[in-house]
Amino acid sequence: MQIVMNIHSKILLGLVSVLALSSCDDGDIKTSSAVTLKDGYVVKVTGALANASSWSELGKSYTLVVAGFAEGDSFPTISKIIPPESESIDITLSGMENSVSTVELCAINSIYKRVVSYDTIFSFQDNPDWDPRDTIFYEADGRDVGVYCGIYNKLIAGKGKCFRCHGEGSAAADMHLVGKERSYAELVGVDAKTVSGSKRVVAGDADNSVLYRVATEAKTDGALPWHYDHVSNVDGLDYNNQKLLRDWINAGAKMN
Ligand code: HEC
């Protein structure tokens, strides 16, 4: 099992080891003892995950991890890789920096930025009275951590997102995106309404997929074949999500 830490935690580790060394000498470095760890807290994640290997099909850009984040941060302070092919996992996270506020089951990209979070395993904020001596257990219970599930949860589902216009009430372009299976069935390999001769998603070809075009082309780039400028008006169509869509489509646009 491989341990991944960002620069922040490496600095922290460095400080900790300097402190350990300096405890035997009289160097003035002791003033750094303000660095503390959520020492004693142990988070143990076990059980089966579904579709974990779909991330490795996207190449080396993404990694599934159990990770601790400081509040409002999208770069983990500490993380451990979930081995993609393993049927069940057994991961322990400990020695967290005090700033960690949540431990999450998520996918990070090549610069260690969180791209999708599947679940909050533990929130220190929400459990201020938790006794650090009690291990935090999390049973994965077959949770779907596949790429499409991530795209669906993060980008498509929920109030104010695609559901607003492609949901139960109205279905712009006759496209219903409610439900993982249904949205997939209405996107992949289906003829687009707005661009004749094109498909919404062509597996393996993001540039010719209307979904990807709708998610990346704004009116300012030139006349659009569809009327509604999604890029300028729909939440979540930022660079990381656009890249995730692209990578997913180019890797074959699989559901699982
Ligand atoms: C405020 C309303 C609105 C929201 C929110 C919205 N869309 Fe749309 N979408 C439309 C309209 C209207 C059309 C079709 C008509 C047009 O623009 O020509 C459309 C068309 C599309 C098409 C083209 C479908 C085809 O068959 O040609 C795709 C793909 C699409 N939307 C994806 C999305 C995704 C993905 C989201 C969420 C990230 C989203 N839309 C959010 C209004 C919306």
Residues whose N, C-alpha, C, O or C-beta is under 5 A from the ligand:
A	BS01	HEC	L155 K161 C162 R164 C165 A172 A173 D191 A192 K193 T194 V195 V210 L211 V214 P225 W226 H227 Y228 V234 D235
